[in-house]
Amino acid sequence: MWFEPRHPAAAKAREGRLLDVVLPGATSKTGVFEVRFRRDDGCNPAVPRVRQRAANRRELAVERAAKKEAVEALNGLFQTTGVAIVAHYSGLTVAQMQKLRSQMKQAGAQVKVSKNRLAKIALEGTDVVAIGPLLKGPTVIATSKDPVAAPKVAIEFAKTNEQFVILGGSMGKTVLNVDGVKALAALPSLDELRAKIVGLVVAPATKLAQLSSAPAAKLARVIQAYASKGEAA
């Protein structure tokens, strides 16, 4: 006759979670006997399932931590960027994507490819949150602190790569359509503007330096000429 132990520990033992358990029982002669559950020999089908569930929980925990880290990194990027440009990149080869990344890096910009759901979460609380609706399908986000750098590279890259389709973007809280991105790309970069400003400042300083090294008589003639113009006015 089969004896089904009803002790709570027996159920645990059958699931492979309890080792070396001794339970009291009954026999026809003495009225007492022992039921022993020895160490699992790997034949219990419940053990692999328990181990698999534990492994799945660990994988989920790692995945959640990775997603949280990715969102935090993207949020930090969006908080400090001057402009964000969104484009579809479906069809681009690995070599073309590497070329795009290289060109962006040279201009002081960068390219991010992320899951749209995570990117939308990372956009919350930033000035460029307006690009959220553009994040549909295979999208890439180009950002730069210089509001001209990323648009300029994106527009030039799109000219020779049909698969790279610019959707729009945001310069701070200003929403940009495709024409807005093109308009930004046509402006001089911050470096170019600085060079022009330095040129304007340096030019008069050079002339003053030349005058300061001239003979006193020449300086006198220049001063007299300016004085005469003032009297005539």
C-alpha positions as CSV (number, residue, x, y, z in Angstrom):
1,M,0.0,0.0,0.0
2,W,1.4,3.4,-1.0
3,F,1.9,5.9,1.8
4,E,1.6,9.5,0.9
5,P,3.3,11.6,3.6
6,R,1.2,14.7,4.5
7,H,3.9,16.5,6.5
8,P,4.5,20.0,5.1
9,A,8.2,19.2,4.7
10,A,7.3,16.3,2.4
11,A,5.9,18.7,-0.2
12,K,9.0,20.8,-0.1
13,A,11.1,17.7,-0.5
14,R,9.2,16.6,-3.5
15,E,10.0,20.0,-5.1
16,G,13.6,19.5,-4.5
17,R,13.9,22.3,-2.0
18,L,14.6,20.1,1.1
19,L,17.5,17.8,1.8
20,D,18.1,15.0,4.3
21,V,14.7,15.2,6.0
22,V,13.4,12.6,8.5
23,L,9.7,12.3,9.0
24,P,7.7,10.2,11.5
25,G,5.4,7.5,10.1
26,A,3.6,4.3,11.1
27,T,4.0,0.6,10.3
28,S,1.8,-2.5,11.0
29,K,4.4,-4.0,13.5
30,T,5.9,-1.2,15.6
31,G,3.6,1.6,14.7
32,V,6.6,3.9,14.0
33,F,8.8,4.2,11.0
34,E,10.9,6.8,9.4
35,V,10.5,8.3,5.9
36,R,13.9,9.7,4.6
37,F,14.3,12.2,1.8
38,R,17.9,12.1,0.7
39,R,19.8,14.6,-1.3
40,D,18.5,15.3,-4.8
41,D,20.2,13.2,-7.4
42,G,19.2,15.4,-10.3
43,C,16.3,13.3,-11.3
44,N,13.6,15.4,-9.7
45,P,12.0,17.3,-12.6
46,A,11.0,20.2,-10.3
47,V,14.6,21.1,-9.6
48,P,15.4,22.4,-13.1
49,R,12.3,24.5,-13.1
50,V,13.2,26.1,-9.8
51,R,16.7,26.8,-11.0
52,Q,15.4,28.2,-14.3
53,R,13.1,30.6,-12.5
54,A,16.0,31.8,-10.4
55,A,18.1,32.4,-13.5
56,N,15.3,34.3,-15.2
57,R,14.9,36.5,-12.1
58,R,18.6,37.3,-12.2
59,E,18.5,38.1,-15.9
60,L,15.5,40.4,-15.4
61,A,17.3,42.3,-12.6
62,V,20.4,42.8,-14.8
63,E,18.2,43.9,-17.7
64,R,16.3,46.4,-15.6
65,A,19.6,47.8,-14.2
66,A,21.0,48.2,-17.7
67,K,17.9,50.0,-18.9
68,K,18.0,52.4,-16.0
69,E,21.6,53.2,-16.6
70,A,20.9,53.8,-20.3
71,V,18.0,56.2,-19.5
72,E,20.1,58.1,-17.0
73,A,23.0,58.5,-19.5
74,L,20.6,59.7,-22.3
75,N,18.9,62.1,-19.9
76,G,22.2,63.6,-19.0
77,L,23.0,64.1,-22.7
78,F,19.7,65.7,-23.4
79,Q,20.0,68.0,-20.5
80,T,23.2,69.5,-21.8
81,T,22.8,69.5,-25.6
82,G,22.1,72.6,-27.6
83,V,20.3,70.8,-30.4
84,A,18.9,67.4,-31.1
85,I,18.2,66.1,-34.7
86,V,16.2,63.0,-35.4
87,A,16.5,60.9,-38.6
88,H,15.6,57.5,-39.9
89,Y,18.6,55.3,-40.7
90,S,17.0,52.1,-42.0
91,G,19.1,50.7,-44.8
92,L,22.4,52.2,-43.8
93,T,25.4,49.8,-43.7
94,V,27.7,49.4,-40.8
95,A,30.4,51.3,-42.7
96,Q,28.0,54.2,-43.4
97,M,27.0,54.4,-39.8
98,Q,30.7,54.4,-38.7
99,K,31.3,57.2,-41.2
100,L,28.4,59.2,-39.8
101,R,29.7,58.8,-36.2
102,S,33.2,59.8,-37.3
103,Q,32.0,63.0,-39.1
104,M,29.8,63.9,-36.1
105,K,32.7,63.4,-33.7
106,Q,35.0,65.6,-35.8
107,A,32.4,68.4,-35.7
108,G,32.0,68.1,-31.9
109,A,28.6,66.2,-32.2
110,Q,27.6,62.6,-31.5
111,V,25.1,60.0,-32.6
112,K,22.9,57.9,-30.4
113,V,20.9,54.8,-31.4
114,S,18.5,53.7,-28.6
115,K,15.2,52.1,-28.1
116,N,12.5,54.7,-28.7
117,R,10.7,53.9,-25.5
118,L,13.8,54.4,-23.4
119,A,14.7,57.6,-25.3
120,K,11.2,59.1,-24.7
121,I,11.6,58.4,-21.0
122,A,15.0,60.1,-21.0
123,L,13.6,63.2,-22.7
124,E,11.3,63.9,-19.8
125,G,12.2,67.2,-18.1
126,T,14.6,68.3,-20.8
127,D,14.3,71.3,-23.2
128,V,14.4,69.0,-26.3
129,V,11.5,66.9,-25.1
130,A,9.6,68.0,-28.3
131,I,11.5,65.4,-30.4
132,G,9.6,62.6,-28.7
133,P,6.8,62.3,-31.3
134,L,9.5,61.9,-34.0
135,L,10.8,58.7,-32.4
136,K,9.0,56.1,-34.4
137,G,10.7,53.2,-36.2
138,P,14.5,52.9,-36.6
139,T,15.6,56.4,-35.5
140,V,19.0,57.9,-34.7
141,I,19.5,61.1,-32.6
142,A,22.3,63.5,-33.3
143,T,23.2,66.0,-30.6
144,S,25.7,68.8,-30.1
145,K,26.2,71.7,-27.7
146,D,26.9,73.9,-30.7
147,P,23.4,74.3,-32.2
148,V,24.9,74.3,-35.7
149,A,27.3,71.3,-35.6
150,A,24.9,68.4,-35.6
151,P,22.5,69.9,-38.2
152,K,25.4,70.8,-40.6
153,V,26.8,67.2,-40.5
154,A,23.4,65.6,-40.8
155,I,22.4,67.7,-43.8
156,E,25.7,67.0,-45.6
157,F,25.5,63.3,-44.8
158,A,21.9,63.1,-46.1
159,K,23.0,64.5,-49.5
160,T,25.1,61.4,-50.2
161,N,23.1,58.8,-48.3
162,E,19.4,58.5,-49.4
163,Q,18.6,56.0,-46.5
164,F,19.4,58.7,-44.0
165,V,16.2,60.7,-43.8
166,I,16.0,63.8,-41.5
167,L,12.7,64.1,-39.7
168,G,13.2,67.2,-37.6
169,G,14.6,68.2,-34.3
170,S,14.7,70.7,-31.5
171,M,17.0,73.6,-30.6
172,G,16.4,74.0,-26.9
173,K,12.6,74.4,-26.7
174,T,12.3,75.5,-30.3
175,V,10.8,72.8,-32.5
176,L,12.5,72.3,-35.8
177,N,11.0,70.8,-39.0
178,V,13.3,69.7,-41.9
179,D,13.5,73.2,-43.2
180,G,14.5,74.5,-39.8
181,V,17.3,71.9,-39.6
182,K,18.5,73.0,-43.1
183,A,18.4,76.7,-42.0
184,L,20.6,75.9,-39.0
185,A,23.0,73.9,-41.1
186,A,23.5,77.0,-43.4
187,L,24.7,79.1,-40.5
188,P,28.4,79.4,-39.6
189,S,29.5,77.2,-36.7
190,L,30.5,78.7,-33.4
191,D,34.2,78.1,-34.3
192,E,33.7,80.0,-37.6
193,L,31.9,82.8,-35.8
194,R,34.8,83.0,-33.2
195,A,37.3,83.2,-36.0
196,K,35.4,86.1,-37.6
197,I,35.1,87.9,-34.3
198,V,38.8,87.4,-33.6
199,G,39.6,88.7,-37.0
200,L,37.6,91.9,-36.4
201,V,39.2,92.5,-33.1
202,V,42.8,91.7,-34.2
203,A,42.7,93.8,-37.3
204,P,42.6,97.2,-35.6
205,A,45.1,96.0,-33.0
206,T,47.5,95.2,-35.8
207,K,47.2,98.7,-37.3
208,L,47.8,100.2,-33.8
209,A,50.9,98.2,-33.4
210,Q,52.2,99.4,-36.8
211,L,51.5,103.0,-35.8
212,S,53.2,102.6,-32.4
213,S,56.4,101.5,-34.1
214,A,56.4,104.3,-36.6
215,P,58.6,107.5,-36.2
216,A,57.2,110.3,-34.1
217,A,56.8,112.6,-37.1
218,K,54.6,110.0,-38.8
219,L,52.4,109.7,-35.7
220,A,52.1,113.4,-35.5
221,R,50.9,113.6,-39.1
222,V,48.3,110.9,-38.5
223,I,47.0,112.6,-35.4
224,Q,46.9,116.0,-37.3
225,A,45.0,114.4,-40.1
226,Y,42.3,113.0,-37.7
227,A,42.2,116.4,-36.0
228,S,41.6,118.2,-39.3
229,K,38.8,115.9,-40.2
230,G,37.2,116.6,-36.8
231,E,37.4,120.4,-37.3
232,A,36.0,120.1,-40.8
233,A,33.0,118.2,-39.5
